[in-house]
Amino acid sequence: MNEMTLYFSPLACSFASRAVLYDVEAKANLVLVDHGKTETGEDFRKIHPLGQVPALRLPNGDLITENAAVLQYLGDAFPARKLTPTDARERTRLQQWLSFVGTELHKCVYVPLLDPKAPAEAKAYALSKADDRLDYLAAHLEGRKTLLEGGLSVADAYLCAVLNWSVAVPIDLKRWPAIPRYHASLFQRPSFARALAEERQLWTDRNPEQARLIAEKWLNTPSP
């Protein structure tokens, strides 16, 4: 095996890894996971017991899981792109933002709101946590185009993936103008625009009714 393999689901958090792979121009196989099966019908839990994407199979056979770990591996593997800082202070900042996106936004806010099995109380609790976290993010992003001082990083890719979900939850990002401005600016990067176009089409093909319901909000989100 000479190439990496990324297991992904359309518009899941694995979007970030796909965008980074395109950005670093890495050769990789992309394997779609849908309803627990790979596109060839293999049980994905036999690859990753938790059944979660992204999962990155390396050429030597090792499997990397968890979004923050996959993203940092990809950034470090292609240092010329400078998507993971080498300076200790900036690396700490990177991990700070990866942790914030992963815990405070992804898991705390968006997952309960997106989960059709989550009870109403869980959704209400998640929504009650959104304002403080988005206030904090918006204050940091005011006048900025990237999370880190040194420019675009893998943390931006992760945040981009999470913000993509805003069209499907009762959160209006227009209340925090710095956030949609930042989000839109990321799609000026061809790698991000390509990843969005491809994954949006894949998701729409598999979820036509849901896509129809959120089509109006999609009209007001970045489109490559």
N, C-alpha and C positions, 0 to 999 in steps of 0.2 A: 504494500500500500504506500503510494508516494504522495498522496494528498490528504489534507485534513477532511473530515466529514462533519458538517454541522447539521444536527437534527433540530428542526424548527417547526413552529406552527404559525400560520399567517397572522400578523399583527399581534402576536404574543410578545413577551419581553425579549424573545430571541431575535426580534427585529433589530435590536441594537447590535447583535453580533453579525448579522447579515450586512448591515450598513458599514460596520468596521471592516469586515472582510472585503467589501467592495472598495472601501477607502484605501486600504493598504495593498490592493490589487493582488490578493492572495489567491492561489489556486485551491479550490475547495469543492467538495461534493456537497450539495444541499439536498437533504432528505426530509421531505415533508412528513410530519406526524399529525394524524387526524383521528380523533376519537380513540386514542390509545394504540393506533396501528401506524406503521410506516407505510409509505406509498406502495411498497411491495407486499403488504399484508402481514409483516412481522409484528409480533407483540412488543411494543416499545418498552414495556416493563422488564423484558428480558435484557434490554440494553441498559436502561436506567431504572432501578426498582421503584423509584418514586413516580416515574412516568412524566417527569417535568422537562420542559425545554427552557433554555438551550442545553444541549449536550454536545460537546466537541470531542470527536475521536481523532487522536493524533496519528501521524504516520506510523509510530511505533506501537500503536494499539491502545495506548493509555486513553482513558476517558476523563474529561474535565466537565464538571457540572457546576451549577450555581452561576447566575449571570455575572456577578462582580468578578468571579474568578476567571470565567471564560474571557471576559472583556480585557482584563489585565494581562492574561496570557497573550492574547492577540496583539495588544499594544506593545508588549515587551518583545514579541517575536519579530516585530517590524519596526525597529527603533527609528529608522529614517523618517517615519511619518510623525513622530513625536506625539503620539496619542496617549502615552503614559510618561509622566515626567520622571527624570532621574534624580533631580534635586530632592533631598529628604523632606524638606518642608512642603514642597509642592506635592510630593507623593502622599504625604499625610493628608493634605487637602483633598487630593483625589479620593482617597479612601473615605474621608469624611463625607464627600458628596455621594459616592457610591452607596454608603451606608444610609444616608438620608433618603435617597431615592428608593432604595430597596425596602427599608423598614417603614419610614414615615409616610411615603406616598404609595408605593406599590402595594405593600401588604396591609398597611393600616387603613388606607382610604379606598384605593381603587378595587382591590380584590373583593371586599364585601359588596361594593356597589355593583360589580360586574357579575357576581355569582348568583345565578338564578335560584340556587338552593338556600341562599342566605336569608334568614328570617328578617322581617321588617325591622325588628329592634336592632339587629346587627347593622343593617343598612343605615338606620338613623344614627347609630353611634358613630359609624364611619364618617358619615356626612358631617357630624358635629366636630370631627377632628380636622376637617379640611381647611377651614378658614385660617387657623393659626399657622398651619404648615405652608399654605399658599401665600399668606402674608409674608412669612419669613423668606420664601423663595423669591417672591416678587421684589422685596427690598434688596436682596442680593443681586438680582438681575438688572435692576434699574440702570440703564445706560451701558449695559454689557451685552456681548454676543456669545460669550462662553462662560462656563462655571469657574474655570481657573484663569489666573492672570496670564499664564503662558500660552493660551489659545485653546483650540478645540481638543477635547480629551474623550476617552471612552466613557466618562461620566456624562458627558453631553449626549452621547448615543443612548445611554440608558434612560436619561430623563426624557429624551425625545420619544422613545418607545412608550413610556408611561403617559406622557401628555397626549399621544395619539388617541388614547382611550377616552379622552374627555368628551368626544362626540357621542359616546354611548352611556354616559352617566349624567346625573342632574347637577353638574358643576359647570357654571358659566365662567370660563376663563377671562371673558371681557371685563370682569370685575377687577382683574389684575392686569392692566394693559401691558406691563413689561413681559409677562409670561407668553402671551400669544405672539408678541413681536419677536421674542427670542426663538420660540418654536418655529415660526415661519422662516426666520433667518437660517436655521439649520438646513432647510431644504434648498438653499442656494448652493449647497455642496452637492455635486452630481451623484455621489455615492448614496447619500441619504434620499435624494429624489428618486433614484432608481429603485432602491429598496422599498420605498413607500408605494411606488407605482405597481411593482410586482406583487407585493404582499396584499395590497388593497384589492387587486384583481383576484388573487387566489382566494381571499376571504369572501369576497362578493360572490364568486362562483359557488362557494360552499354554503353560503348563508344569504340567499337572495332576498328572503322576506325581511330579515333583520337589516340588510343593506338598504332595502327600500324605505324602511322606517327612519333610518338615520341619514338618508341621502341629502336632505335639506341642510343638515348641519355640516355634512361633508363639503357642500358647496362653499362653505365659509372657512374651510381649513386648507392648509397648504396643499397644492397639487403641482406635481412636476410638469 
